[in-house]
Amino acid sequence: MDLAVEQAAREITAEVVAQAPEGWTECVLRGHGSRSSVGLSGGGYVVPSRPGFFSGMPFPHESLASLVSWFRDSHGWEAIVLELTCRPSGAFELVVFRDDLRPGAGPQDGWTLTVDPGFQPSEPGATDGPQPSELRQAGDPAEAVERLQAVLRQHAEDVGTKPEMSAPVTEAQLAAAERHLGRPLPPDLRALYLEADGDGGSEALAGYCWLPLDGALAEHDDYIQVPTWFGWELGWHQVIFDADPPNTVRRCSGHPGWLPFATWFDGNYFAVDLAPAAHGRPGQVIEVGRDFNDGPRYVASSVTAWLGQALGQPDPHAPQQTGDNTRQLVISTLEEPLSPSVQAIHLNDAPSAVDLTPLSATPHLRRLHLNRCATTDLSPIAALPVEDLAIDLTPEADLTPLARHPHLASLAVGSETLIDLAPLRTLPALRALDLSRCPTPDLALLADLPGLRYLALSATQWTALIAADRLPTHLAAARLAGAPPLAAALDLLAALGVDTSTAYRLSG
């Protein structure tokens, strides 16, 4: 027996017992941790006189941290997930495994299982499209330098002192940067770096800091070129939205062709786009970073134009924009007029079955979630580029209108009656599916969906699929919905081909 683990488990159990509500019979504490943090997810006290779980559990930070450290040293697990079941007598059962499993935030959110940690869904703009941009760069090196000087003079007038600019870079340094990026820098940005290597952190460019070239390359390598991935809990239905104007910027959260050059130190960056979409210009300025994980923002046709904006000058090469920033809507009815620029709609708590016909006014819609409401007919979805669909169906509705939909990648369906899953065979882009809120249909056809990488089912549905020997063979992740114990999630992970023999179990 590992005394350090037993001691930590007993300390947590004692704390749980000491803070327990009257009449409790059991407490399930689910935690996770790594070098950087520990936390609790789901679980709670079981009080028979109060349905469901009772919140208000203690947060034993130090004991959880000691368990994280022990399993890192003893098992080599950089991150762990654990479930500790405690009883009023002080008895406990502890189960620990590496973080291939993650508990959901709520008591009925189940477990997310990572089957293939090396797989990450691709983003629409990650690879070169069939039609590269034919537009030429719009920046002007001499004009960019003139505008830089004007912006610096304006900054000096505003703050009362001139910024201390860094010494310029050399042609050799610029050439090395271009070799590193595998792409030439825009001539106007090159000209600026031959004037100064950033503004020394003085935030002289209209309140933004102009990054030194080495700093820009470091942010590019460590952050901006890397697609954002938060794991399967959220990533299974990730959508990257289009910029305004459409098809000017690649639909991705990170790309090697984006070089940041200015920031407000808020996790967001202005970047030059060296690999634009079909209707964009090389060297255009976009905004990327923390607040743009669902897609970048188009800003200006060039660095020259971006500096002009700071001086109140129009961008003569700017494409036509809608000017409507309504990318996502959260509403309770479709009766109000919808903006054609909308790309995501979350429709909540509609009082009656939802008629989706008004969606014809949203030709760029990529995400539709009906939350706590249902629809009778999915036909209006057929003509829309929806990639992520979460819907409840009334008894008379079915999936037939979705047949051969070319874009649908993630689908979550809820229904009180059996539904025919045959249309799923015809969806070429389908990679993620949640049927956990449906009565158990014939799930055998799921094994015939070659692109399926994520599947969410209830415990009953998983049991039926395993019994039929029809598990999909290419799953990268799965979810066990409901409120099953960690032991059940480990059993499913093993059935999906992951070795769980090293799972740690301790009773006391």
N, C-alpha and C positions, 0 to 999 in steps of 0.2 A: 504494500500500500504506500502511496506517495503522501508523506505526511504534510507537505506544503499544500497540496491540493485539498486534502481532507480538512486541514485547518481553515483554508479560505472558504470551503463549502460550509463548514459548521458556523463560521462567523456570519456569512450571508444568511444562513437559515435562522440563526439566533436573532438577527436584525429583522427578518421577515416575521418571525413569531412575535417579537416585541411590538411591532407596529400593526399587527393584524386586526381586522374588524371583528366584531362579535359574531359568532356563529359560523366562522369560516371552517372549511374542511380541507382545503388544499390551496397552495399558491404555486403558480407556474411562472418562473422568472426566465425570460429569454434575453440573452445578451450577446453582444459581439464586441470585438476589440482588436486593436492593432497597436503599433508603436505610437501612433499619433493620437488615438482616442479610444474610449470605451463608451458603450451605450446600451440601453435597453430597448427592445422592440416587441410590442405585443405582450401577451401573457397577463397575469394578474391574479387576484384572490378569487377563489370560488366560494360563494356564499349561497347555499341552497335556497334561502328565503329571498334572495335578490337575483333574479335571472341574469345570466351572463357573467362577465368578469367584473370584479370590483377594482377600480383604479386606486391610485395612491400608494403604490409600492415604494419601498425605500430604494435609494440608488447607492448601492455599496461600491463606490468608485474605487477605493483602495484595494478591496478584495478582488474585484474584477481585473484591475490592472496587474495584481500579483499573479493571477491565473494566466493572463496574456503573456507575461514575462516567462512564467514557468514552461508553458507549452512552446514558446519560441525557442527556449534553450534546450528542452528535452526532445521535442518532436520536429523542430525546424519549421514550425508553422508561423509565418509572419502575421497572420490574422486568424482569429478563431470565431466560432459561433458556439454558444452553449445553451443548455436548458437545464435549469435546476428546479426540481419539483419538491416542495417542502410541505410538511404536515404539522399540525399542532403539537404532536409529540416530540418534535425536533428531528424526526426521521427525514431523510432526503435521498433523492436519486439525481445524480449529475451525469449528463452526457455532453461531450465536447468533441468538436471536429473542426477541421480547417474551414475557411470561409467559402468553400464551394457551395455552401448553403447559406441563405440569408432569410431571417424571419421578416414577415410583413409588419407594417406599423400597427395594424389593428388586430383584434383577437380572431377575426375571421379571414385575415389576409393570407394565411398559410405560409408556405415556404417557396422561395425561388432557388432553383438548383442549377448550377453551372456544370454542364456536361463536357463541353469543349472550351476550355479557357483561352485557347488560341484563336477562336473565331470571333469576329466583330462584324456586324452588318456593314456593307459598303454604303456610301452616301451617293446620291444621284450625280453630283458634280465632281466626284473624286477622280474620274478618268476623263480623258479627252473625248469630247463629243464628235460626231461626224462632221460638224460644221464649225470649224474654228473661226474666230472673229476675223473679218476682212477690213475692219476699220483701222486707221492709222493712229499713232499716238498724237495727242492734241497739245502736249506741253511744249513750251518755248523756253530754252535755257536762259537766254538773255532776259526775257521778261520775268522769268521766275526769280532771278537774282535781284532785279529791280523791285519786285514786289516783296521779296524778303527784306530788303533794306527799308522799305516803307513800313512793313509790319514791325520791324525792330524800332524804328523811330516812334511809331505809335505806342509801342510798349514803354519806351523811355519816357514819353510824355505822361503816360498813365501812372507810372510808378515813381517817376522822378529820378531815375538813374538808368544808365545804359547797361544792358546785360553783358556779362563777361563771356564772350563767345570762345569756344575751343578752337585751337589751331586747325586749319583745314587738313583733310586727308590727302594722300597722294594718288596719282594715277595708278601706281602699283597696288595700293590698297583697294581701290575701286575694282581693278581687274581681278584681284584675289577674291573679293566679295562676289563678283559675277561668276567666277569659276565655282565658288562654293554653292551658289544658288542654282547654277546651271542655266541661267537666263541673264540677258543684259538688263542693266538698270535703266529706267527712263532717263532720257537726256536731261530733263529739267531737274530731277532729283540728284543726278550726278553733278550738275553744275552747282547745286546748293552745297553739297559736301566738299566741293573744291573751294567754297567760300569759308566754311566752318564745319567742324565735326560736331554738330549739335550745338545747343545753347547752354551747355554746362548746368542743366537742371534749373534754369531760371524761368521756365515756362513762358518764354518770350513770344511764342507763336499763338497769339490770341488766347492766352491762358493755358496753352498746351506745351508740354515739354518736347523739344525736338531731340530725338534720341541720337547719341553718337553711333557711328556706323557699326562698331563692334557690339554695342548694346542692341541695336536693331537686329543684327544677325543672331545674337543670343536669344532674344525673345522669339524670333522666327523659329529657331531650332527647337527650343524647349516648349513652346506653347502654340504659336500661331499656325505652324504647318501641321500640327497634330489634330486629327478629328476629335471632338469631344465625345467622351463615352462615360456615362455614369453607371454602367452595369445594366443587367437585364431587367432589374426591377422597373426602371423607366425606359430603358433603351429598346425594349421589344416593340414599342409602337412609336419610335422616334420619327419625326417628320422634319425635313429641312425645307423652309419656305423660300419662295422666290423673292428677289429684291424688286424694288420699284425704281425704274421700269423693269418689266419681266425680261428674263434671259440676258441680262447685262452682266450679272455676277454668278459664278458657279454656285449651285445649291449644295454647299457643304459647310461644315462647322470649322474646318481647318484645311489648309492647302499649302503645299510647298511653294506655290507661285505667289504667295502673299507676303510682302515684306513690311512689317510695321515701321513707322518712322516718327510717330508722335503719340503722346499719351497724356492723360490727365491723372495718371497713377490710380485709376479706379478699376484696373483690370481690363479696360477697353483700349483699343488702339485704332488710329488711322493708319492705313496700310496702302501701299501701291500694289495694284493688282497686275501681276505680270502674266497671268493666264486667264483672261476674261472669258465669259461665255460668248455665245455667237453674236449677240448684239452689243457687246461691250467693247471698250477700247483698251489696248495695252497701256499700262501706266495710269489708269483711272484710280481714283481714291475711293476706298471703301472703309467702313467701320466694322471691326471684328473684336472678338474677345468675350469677356465674361457674360455680358448681356446679349450676346448674339449667337448663342449656341444653337438656336433654331434657324440661323441663316444670317448672312452679313447684310449691311445696309449700304446702298449706293450713295456716294457723297458728292463727287465731282469728276469731271472728265480727265483731270490731270492734277498734279501737284501745283502747277501754275494756276489753274482755276481755283484750287482749294485756297491758295494764298489770296487770290482775288476775292473770294467770298469773305475772308477776314477783313478786307478793305471795302466791302460793300459793293463789289463789282460783279456783274452777271457772268455766267459761264456760257460763252457762245457755242460751245460744243455739247452742252448738256442735252441728253435725249429727253423726249417728252415724258414727264412723270404725272401720275394721277394726282399727286398732292394729298391723297387720302391715306393716312397712316393706320387705318382700321384693318390690321392684319388678322386679329382674332376678336371674336364676339362671344360674350357670355350672356345668354338671353333666356327667356322663358316662353317665347312665342315666335313664330315665323310670320306673323301678320304685319309687322312693320317692314317698310322697304329695306332691302339689303344692298349694301355697297358691292359693286362688281369686283372690288379689290380684295374682298374678304377671302382669306385662305383657311381659316379654322373657325368652326362654330361649336360651342358647347351649349346645348339646349337643355335646361334644367327644369324639372318639376312641372312640365306642361300638364294642365288639368284634364286633358283628353288626348286621344290618339292623335299623333302629329302627322299632318299632311305635308310631305316633303316637296310638293310642287314648286313653292316659291324659291327653292334652291336653284332653279334655272337662271336666276339673276346673278349667280356667283360662279362664273365660268372658271375661276382659278381655285376653287375650293379643294383643299387637300386633306383636311381633317374634319370629321363630323362625329361628335359624341352626343348621344341622347342619354341623359342621366335621369333616372327615376321617372322615365316616361317611355312610351312605345310608339311604333308606327305600324300602319297597316300595309304599306306598299313601298318597296325599295326602288321602284322603277326610275324615279328622278335621279338616282345615283348613277345610273348606267352611263349617262352622257357627261359626267363630271370627272375630273382627274383626281378623285379621292384616293388617297393612299392609306389612310388610317380611319377605320370605321368601327365605332362602338355603339351598338343599338340593341334595344329590346323589341321583340316582335309580338304583335297581337296574335291570337290564335289563328286568324285567317291569313296571316302573312307568311311568306317563305323566302328562300334565298334565290329563287329562280332569276329575278331581275339582275342579279350580280354576275350571271354566267358570262364568261369570257371578258370580264372587266380587265383592261390591260394594265391598270396602275395599282390595284388594291394589294397592299403588302401586309397590313396587319388588320385582323378582324376579330372583334369580341362580340359575341351574340348571347343575348338572354332571351329565354322563352319559357312559358309554362306548359307548352305542348311539344311533342316530338316534332323535329324538323328534318327535312330531307337534306343531307349533306352533299348530295351528288354534284351540285354546281361548284363545289370547291375544287373538283378535279379540273375545271376549265380555267382556273385563275393562274395565269403564268407568273405573276409577281408575288404570289402569296408566300410569306416566309414566317408569319407569326399568327397564332390562332388561340383564342380563349373561348372554350365551350363550357366552362365550369358552372355557368348559371343556366344550363339547359338540362332537361331530363335526359337520361342516358340513351342516346340514339345508337344506331349501328356505327361504331367508330372504326370498323375494320378498314375503311377506305383511306383513313389517315396515313396508313403505311404506304399508300400509292402517291403521296404528294412529295415529289423529290426535292422541292425547294423549301419544305417546312423545316425551320430551324428552332422555333419556339412553340411550345404547346402547354396550355394551362387547362387542367381538368380537375374535377373533384376526386376525392379518394375512391369513391365508387366507380367512377369512370376509368381511372387508372387501373383499378383491379380488373375490370372487364377487359380492358385492352391487353393487359399482361396475360390474362387467362386465355385470350384468343390468339396469343403469340403474334400480335400485329402492331408491335411498337414501331413507330417511325425510326429509321436507322440513321438519319442525318441530324438529329436534334443537337443543338449546341446549348440549349437551356430549356428548362421546364418549370412549371409551377404546380405545386400541390395545394389546391385551394381549400378553404375551410379552416378548421382549428385542430389539425392533427399534431401529434407530438413529434419531436425531433427524430425519434426512433423510426417513425413511419416515413419521414423524409429521407432518412438514410437508406431505408429499404428500397425506396423508389430510385434513389441515386444508384444503388447497386444494380437494380434491374436494368437501368439505362447504361450499364457497362463501366461505371466508375468504381474503383477499388475503395471500399469503405472499411476494410478490415482494421485500420488503425484508429477507428473511432474509440474514444476513451469513455469508459463507464465506471462510475463509483457510487456505491450505496452506503449509507451510514445511519 
